Amino acid sequence: QMCSFVQGMQKRADAWSALEIRAGVHTGVVLAGVVGTRKYSYDVFGKTNIIANLLESEGQPSHVHISKDTEQLVNESLVCTQHKSLTLDDGSTMLTYLVAPHNNNTQV
């Protein structure tokens, strides 16, 4: 839906034509909490968050880049195509996928 929104905005006005979006999604455990002593901020920590950030930064504009763990959860409701393997900080590799765009009539 995020990519559909951006594509729709690109068609509507020249000011939006340069707008591109990338998203990275990974499934796993996170630690969340409030940090700071004077100015409070809510943040999310952990390997899951780091992997999602890597997926976003290694993704393609106007696409949602997901991990194998996420693909296994959504493969019955979304069309996913294998994209590439990423090397993580610990030296392991992870197979990744791109979510295919869908029309607005499809329910997710």
Backbone as a chain_set.jsonl record, in Angstrom:
{"seq": "QMCSFVQGMQKRADAWSALEIRAGVHTGVVLAGVVGTRKYSYDVFGKTNIIANLLESEGQPSHVHISKDTEQLVNESLVCTQHKSLTLDDGSTMLTYLVAPHNNNTQV", "coords": {"N": [[0.816, -1.189, 0.0], [2.01, 1.201, 0.679], [3.811, 1.668, -1.438], [1.998, 1.829, -3.559], [0.655, 4.181, -2.878], [2.723, 6.109, -3.18], [3.266, 5.812, -5.926], [0.81, 6.643, -6.964], [0.784, 9.334, -6.134], [2.966, 10.278, -7.579], [1.932, 10.333, -10.135], [0.051, 12.33, -9.974], [1.059, 14.978, -9.548], [3.682, 17.167, -10.557], [5.437, 17.936, -8.567], [5.633, 15.746, -6.902], [6.868, 13.882, -8.442], [9.532, 13.119, -8.173], [9.584, 11.704, -5.852], [10.417, 8.844, -4.067], [10.15, 5.672, -2.476], [11.438, 3.373, -0.123], [11.18, 0.34, 1.634], [11.942, -1.762, 4.379], [11.379, -4.906, 5.797], [11.456, -7.071, 8.504], [10.947, -10.005, 10.441], [10.744, -10.7, 13.86], [12.099, -10.738, 17.209], [12.053, -7.823, 19.259], [13.402, -5.22, 21.315], [11.961, -2.663, 23.08], [11.714, 0.69, 24.242], [11.727, 3.589, 26.439], [14.049, 6.16, 26.147], [16.505, 8.419, 27.481], [16.93, 11.259, 29.696], [16.243, 13.883, 30.013], [14.98, 14.769, 27.642], [12.629, 12.761, 26.491], [12.513, 9.817, 24.506], [11.117, 7.384, 22.397], [12.241, 4.225, 21.443], [13.354, 1.477, 19.357], [15.127, -1.518, 19.642], [17.623, -3.988, 18.767], [18.534, -7.051, 16.985], [16.615, -7.668, 15.037], [15.597, -5.152, 14.314], [17.92, -3.998, 13.263], [18.342, -5.653, 11.036], [16.01, -5.1, 9.549], [16.504, -2.424, 8.944], [18.804, -2.734, 7.349], [17.657, -4.136, 5.204], [15.978, -2.14, 4.184], [17.88, -0.184, 3.391], [19.31, -1.577, 1.461], [17.441, -2.056, -0.396], [15.294, -1.559, -3.319], [14.182, 1.436, -4.933], [10.721, 2.295, -4.593], [9.88, -0.226, -3.799], [9.133, -2.931, -1.519], [11.232, -4.546, 0.588], [11.866, -7.657, 1.88], [12.649, -10.053, 4.482], [13.53, -13.594, 4.575], [12.236, -14.794, 6.745], [9.995, -13.121, 7.079], [8.821, -13.419, 4.558], [7.951, -16.073, 4.683], [5.777, -15.796, 6.344], [3.983, -14.194, 4.92], [3.598, -15.264, 2.403], [1.304, -16.489, 1.394], [-0.535, -14.508, 1.031], [0.64, -12.391, -0.302], [2.462, -11.651, -3.295], [5.699, -12.587, -3.754], [9.008, -12.081, -4.886], [12.113, -13.679, -5.264], [15.033, -11.948, -4.319], [17.878, -11.172, -3.508], [20.873, -12.314, -1.78], [21.881, -11.212, 1.386], [24.689, -10.194, 3.296], [25.109, -10.428, 6.687], [26.089, -8.653, 9.719], [27.279, -10.539, 11.416], [28.441, -12.293, 9.685], [26.859, -14.231, 8.573], [24.525, -15.217, 5.957], [21.549, -13.997, 4.374], [18.633, -14.784, 2.663], [16.678, -12.75, 0.587], [13.629, -11.018, -0.374], [11.487, -9.321, -2.754], [8.463, -7.591, -2.497], [5.809, -7.969, -4.65], [4.076, -5.433, -6.454], [0.599, -4.779, -5.919], [-2.83, -4.625, -7.065], [-5.284, -2.152, -6.102], [-7.603, -3.446, -5.346], [-7.011, -5.773, -4.109], [-7.034, -7.474, -1.065], [-5.096, -7.393, 1.85]], "CA": [[0.0, 0.0, 0.0], [2.904, 2.358, 0.692], [4.318, 1.887, -2.792], [0.864, 2.263, -4.375], [0.431, 5.587, -2.55], [3.771, 6.915, -3.804], [3.058, 5.779, -7.37], [-0.346, 7.489, -7.235], [1.183, 10.728, -5.965], [3.857, 10.616, -8.681], [1.11, 10.584, -11.317], [-0.834, 13.472, -9.752], [1.674, 16.305, -9.575], [5.117, 17.191, -10.854], [6.192, 18.092, -7.317], [5.802, 14.43, -6.305], [7.434, 12.946, -9.413], [10.847, 12.649, -7.729], [9.426, 10.964, -4.605], [10.575, 7.394, -4.107], [10.123, 5.105, -1.133], [11.943, 2.012, 0.075], [10.821, -0.166, 2.959], [12.527, -3.043, 4.746], [10.589, -5.554, 6.84], [11.957, -8.341, 9.041], [10.108, -10.516, 11.516], [11.533, -11.227, 14.962], [11.972, -10.155, 18.54], [12.685, -6.525, 19.456], [13.338, -4.606, 22.635], [11.531, -1.279, 22.895], [11.634, 1.414, 25.496], [11.935, 5.025, 26.487], [15.427, 6.517, 26.462], [16.715, 9.838, 27.763], [16.608, 11.73, 31.047], [15.637, 15.21, 29.9], [14.058, 14.712, 26.513], [12.325, 11.352, 26.332], [12.331, 9.322, 23.148], [10.784, 5.966, 22.321], [13.08, 3.619, 20.424], [13.312, 0.019, 19.207], [16.487, -2.027, 19.571], [17.81, -5.416, 18.563], [18.965, -7.576, 15.696], [15.493, -7.56, 14.101], [15.57, -3.768, 13.85], [19.111, -3.803, 12.438], [18.109, -6.34, 9.764], [15.001, -4.33, 8.809], [17.206, -1.242, 8.434], [19.648, -3.199, 6.245], [16.767, -4.434, 4.08], [15.558, -0.861, 3.607], [18.995, 0.5, 2.724], [19.739, -2.379, 0.317], [16.279, -2.255, -1.262], [15.14, -0.769, -4.535], [13.122, 2.447, -4.812], [9.347, 1.888, -4.889], [9.695, -1.637, -3.47], [9.243, -3.38, -0.135], [12.263, -5.579, 0.637], [11.576, -8.429, 3.087], [13.514, -11.186, 4.807], [12.954, -14.932, 4.408], [11.304, -15.012, 7.861], [8.756, -12.404, 6.774], [8.241, -14.045, 3.366], [7.26, -17.286, 5.096], [4.515, -15.405, 6.974], [3.079, -13.481, 4.012], [3.629, -15.822, 1.047], [-0.025, -16.896, 0.927], [-1.363, -13.336, 0.761], [1.373, -11.455, -1.157], [3.367, -12.246, -4.274], [7.066, -12.189, -3.452], [10.013, -12.633, -5.782], [13.441, -13.753, -4.654], [15.821, -10.795, -4.749], [19.316, -11.42, -3.39], [21.36, -12.67, -0.458], [22.603, -10.155, 2.089], [25.605, -10.642, 4.334], [24.851, -9.728, 7.944], [27.284, -8.277, 10.485], [27.914, -11.708, 12.015], [29.011, -13.105, 8.617], [25.858, -15.116, 7.981], [23.82, -14.65, 4.817], [20.092, -14.078, 4.461], [17.926, -14.665, 1.405], [15.674, -11.688, 0.687], [12.57, -11.001, -1.389], [10.772, -8.086, -3.013], [7.017, -7.783, -2.569], [5.284, -7.484, -5.928], [2.952, -4.496, -6.309], [-0.728, -5.377, -6.148], [-3.823, -3.594, -7.362], [-5.985, -1.672, -4.912], [-8.725, -4.313, -5.008], [-6.514, -6.927, -3.358], [-6.991, -7.269, 0.387], [-3.921, -8.001, 2.475]], "C": [[0.863, 1.258, 0.0], [3.381, 2.682, -0.718], [3.208, 2.354, -3.72], [0.571, 3.731, -4.132], [1.445, 6.478, -3.266], [3.574, 6.956, -5.312], [1.867, 6.648, -7.766], [-0.005, 8.961, -7.132], [2.104, 11.175, -7.1], [3.062, 10.969, -9.94], [0.304, 11.869, -11.201], [-0.174, 14.83, -9.931], [3.17, 16.2, -9.836], [5.958, 17.278, -9.587], [6.475, 16.739, -6.664], [6.55, 13.464, -7.22], [8.789, 12.389, -8.981], [10.775, 11.819, -6.441], [9.557, 9.467, -4.838], [10.618, 6.897, -2.666], [10.711, 3.701, -1.175], [11.513, 1.599, 1.475], [11.492, -1.514, 3.162], [11.761, -3.625, 5.913], [11.229, -6.884, 7.209], [11.07, -8.727, 10.212], [10.998, -11.099, 12.609], [11.277, -10.468, 16.244], [12.682, -8.801, 18.587], [12.557, -6.122, 20.923], [12.974, -3.146, 22.401], [11.463, -0.6, 24.25], [11.873, 2.892, 25.336], [13.382, 5.285, 26.889], [15.505, 8.015, 26.714], [16.32, 10.195, 29.191], [15.969, 13.107, 31.034], [14.599, 15.273, 28.792], [13.819, 13.232, 26.21], [12.08, 11.0, 24.873], [12.031, 7.835, 23.228], [11.595, 5.361, 21.193], [12.94, 2.107, 20.451], [14.737, -0.45, 18.962], [16.48, -3.506, 19.205], [18.175, -5.793, 17.146], [17.862, -7.454, 14.645], [15.431, -6.167, 13.494], [16.757, -3.476, 12.922], [18.922, -4.45, 11.066], [17.076, -5.594, 8.925], [15.633, -3.073, 8.203], [18.106, -1.607, 7.249], [18.809, -3.499, 5.009], [16.312, -3.149, 3.395], [16.697, -0.227, 2.818], [19.485, -0.263, 1.499], [18.607, -2.598, -0.693], [16.296, -1.371, -2.489], [14.041, 0.263, -4.324], [11.772, 1.894, -5.284], [9.097, 0.399, -4.673], [9.761, -1.846, -1.96], [10.146, -4.605, -0.157], [12.076, -6.339, 1.948], [12.554, -9.593, 3.252], [12.781, -12.5, 4.542], [11.939, -15.212, 5.509], [9.962, -14.34, 7.594], [8.062, -13.026, 5.573], [7.457, -15.292, 3.732], [5.909, -16.974, 5.746], [3.505, -14.825, 5.988], [2.93, -14.137, 2.645], [2.278, -16.296, 0.535], [-0.896, -15.699, 0.563], [-0.683, -12.3, -0.138], [2.247, -12.227, -2.132], [4.762, -11.694, -4.015], [8.013, -12.846, -4.451], [11.367, -12.598, -5.083], [14.298, -12.631, -5.212], [17.322, -11.09, -4.699], [19.635, -11.892, -1.982], [22.118, -11.488, 0.114], [23.524, -10.785, 3.116], [25.38, -9.779, 5.567], [26.162, -9.463, 8.672], [28.017, -9.479, 11.074], [28.506, -12.66, 10.973], [28.026, -14.059, 7.978], [25.184, -14.425, 6.799], [22.326, -14.877, 4.984], [19.503, -13.878, 3.078], [16.819, -13.625, 1.562], [14.74, -11.716, -0.519], [12.067, -9.578, -1.583], [9.29, -8.427, -3.107], [6.534, -7.179, -3.877], [4.145, -6.509, -5.664], [1.643, -5.219, -6.576], [-1.717, -4.254, -6.442], [-4.597, -3.25, -6.095], [-7.167, -2.509, -4.494], [-8.31, -5.516, -4.183], [-6.475, -6.581, -1.877], [-5.816, -8.036, 0.953], [-4.213, -8.274, 3.926]], "O": [[0.496, 2.265, -0.606], [3.355, 3.838, -1.139], [3.449, 3.194, -4.588], [0.268, 4.462, -5.075], [1.076, 7.478, -3.882], [3.701, 8.018, -5.921], [1.911, 7.319, -8.797], [-0.454, 9.758, -7.954], [2.034, 12.323, -7.537], [3.487, 11.819, -10.723], [-0.089, 12.444, -12.216], [-0.816, 15.754, -10.431], [3.83, 15.262, -9.39], [7.07, 16.752, -9.542], [7.463, 16.602, -5.943], [6.839, 12.338, -6.816], [9.155, 11.287, -9.39], [11.79, 11.29, -5.989], [8.888, 8.899, -5.701], [11.061, 7.604, -1.761], [10.51, 2.948, -2.128], [11.488, 2.42, 2.392], [11.6, -2.311, 2.23], [11.513, -2.94, 6.905], [11.508, -7.715, 6.345], [10.512, -7.866, 10.892], [11.896, -11.893, 12.329], [10.352, -9.661, 16.339], [13.769, -8.641, 18.032], [11.709, -6.629, 21.656], [13.62, -2.467, 21.603], [11.189, -1.234, 25.27], [12.179, 3.383, 24.25], [13.882, 4.702, 27.852], [14.677, 8.783, 26.224], [15.492, 9.527, 29.811], [15.23, 13.457, 31.954], [13.488, 15.766, 28.984], [14.715, 12.54, 25.726], [11.514, 11.785, 24.112], [12.624, 7.116, 24.032], [11.639, 5.918, 20.096], [12.472, 1.528, 21.431], [15.469, 0.145, 18.171], [15.46, -4.185, 19.322], [18.132, -4.971, 16.231], [18.149, -7.166, 13.483], [15.234, -6.022, 12.287], [16.606, -2.787, 11.914], [19.295, -3.867, 10.048], [17.246, -5.466, 7.713], [15.322, -2.707, 7.069], [18.164, -0.873, 6.262], [19.201, -3.157, 3.893], [16.265, -3.08, 2.166], [16.492, 0.222, 1.69], [20.027, 0.349, 0.579], [18.801, -3.248, -1.72], [17.19, -0.545, -2.674], [13.071, -0.002, -3.613], [11.699, 1.128, -6.245], [8.202, -0.176, -5.293], [10.356, -1.056, -1.227], [9.857, -5.586, -0.843], [12.121, -5.734, 3.02], [13.189, -10.045, 2.299], [11.571, -12.516, 4.315], [10.891, -15.803, 5.246], [8.911, -14.925, 7.854], [6.837, -13.148, 5.565], [6.402, -15.548, 3.151], [4.998, -17.8, 5.702], [2.298, -14.951, 6.196], [2.201, -13.617, 1.8], [2.126, -16.49, -0.671], [-1.893, -15.856, -0.141], [-1.354, -11.422, -0.68], [2.714, -13.324, -1.828], [4.978, -10.483, -4.053], [7.846, -14.01, -4.814], [11.718, -11.629, -4.409], [14.303, -12.381, -6.417], [17.959, -11.241, -5.741], [18.778, -11.872, -1.099], [22.9, -10.841, -0.583], [23.18, -11.792, 3.734], [25.45, -8.552, 5.5], [27.212, -9.98, 8.293], [29.239, -9.448, 11.217], [29.018, -13.721, 11.331], [28.326, -14.643, 6.937], [25.261, -13.205, 6.654], [21.895, -15.821, 5.646], [19.835, -12.91, 2.393], [16.103, -13.625, 2.563], [15.023, -12.347, -1.537], [12.2, -8.734, -0.697], [8.909, -9.425, -3.719], [6.815, -6.019, -4.177], [3.339, -6.723, -4.759], [1.592, -6.16, -7.368], [-1.477, -3.092, -6.115], [-4.554, -3.999, -5.119], [-7.696, -2.318, -3.399], [-9.158, -6.205, -3.617], [-5.955, -5.537, -1.482], [-5.571, -9.185, 0.585], [-3.353, -8.786, 4.643]]}, "num_chains": 1, "name": "protein.A"}
